[in-house]
Amino acid sequence: MFETLDDRMKHDEQETTTSKERMLKWILVGIVSIVLFGGLYMGVRLLE
């Protein structure tokens, strides 16, 4: 039925989350990444 564990995990995720929830998750990941890397960048700039 499923060839790999990765296929199974993708199938399970599609059943439990809606497209709106997945989109919100990726937007949140993007915001957190920007804040994290922005904070690191500003920290390095302050050390100079």
C-alpha positions in Angstrom: 0.0 0.0 0.0 2.7 2.5 1.0 6.2 2.1 -0.4 8.1 4.1 2.2 7.6 5.6 5.7 7.8 9.1 4.1 4.8 8.3 1.9 2.9 7.1 4.9 3.7 10.2 6.9 2.6 12.5 4.0 -0.7 10.5 3.7 -1.3 10.7 7.5 -0.6 14.5 7.5 -3.0 15.1 4.6 -5.8 13.3 6.5 -5.4 15.3 9.7 -4.7 18.8 8.5 -6.6 21.1 6.2 -4.8 23.2 3.5 -5.5 26.3 5.6 -3.7 24.8 8.6 -0.7 23.8 6.5 -0.5 27.3 5.0 -0.7 28.9 8.5 2.1 26.5 9.7 4.4 27.5 6.8 3.7 31.2 7.3 4.5 30.8 11.0 7.7 29.0 10.2 8.7 31.8 7.8 8.0 34.5 10.5 10.0 32.6 13.1 12.9 32.1 10.7 12.9 35.8 9.8 12.9 36.8 13.5 15.6 34.3 14.4 18.0 35.1 11.6 17.2 38.8 12.0 18.1 38.6 15.7 21.3 36.8 14.9 22.2 39.4 12.2 21.6 42.3 14.6 23.5 40.6 17.3 26.6 40.2 15.1 26.2 43.8 13.9 26.2 45.0 17.5 29.4 43.1 18.3 31.3 44.9 15.5 
